[in-house]
Amino acid sequence: MIIGDLREVNRYFSLHLRMREVFEYASQHDFTTMKAGRIELDAKQLFINLEEVELKEKDEQLIEVHRKYIDVHIPLIAEETIGWKALADLGEPDIQYDEDKDFAFYQQLADQYFHIKPGQFAICFPEDGHAPLIGIGKQRKLIAKILI
């Protein structure tokens, strides 16, 4: 997992050929009035979910993992906490991997918790078990999905 500042995103463009597109799209659009939902940039290759959700307590949020996609989390209105635990330490999932939806879930607490706020981002790779959307109140955020 990588946590960074949106003012320094150019450092991360080399991680994946489509990383630049994600950050450029995010910086060039106003998401404050845009309706929540999926933003298609390149079908299943690259898309962004604009979410508006209620944040949860640590013990209510499941750890998720993906096999096909890199997640880029960009909070828009509030600070949120993201839990992290290495995939290698998670064991068998409580909710088995769904190939079509590209996720498996684990009902356990993360090993570490990080805070990200508007102006920052988090990149989660397939080896990063992550529990996003932890906090109090509402969150509006972008979750970009980059096919590996």
Order of alpha helices (4+ residues) and beta strands (2+ residues): beta-alpha-beta-beta-beta-beta-beta-beta-beta-beta-beta-beta-beta
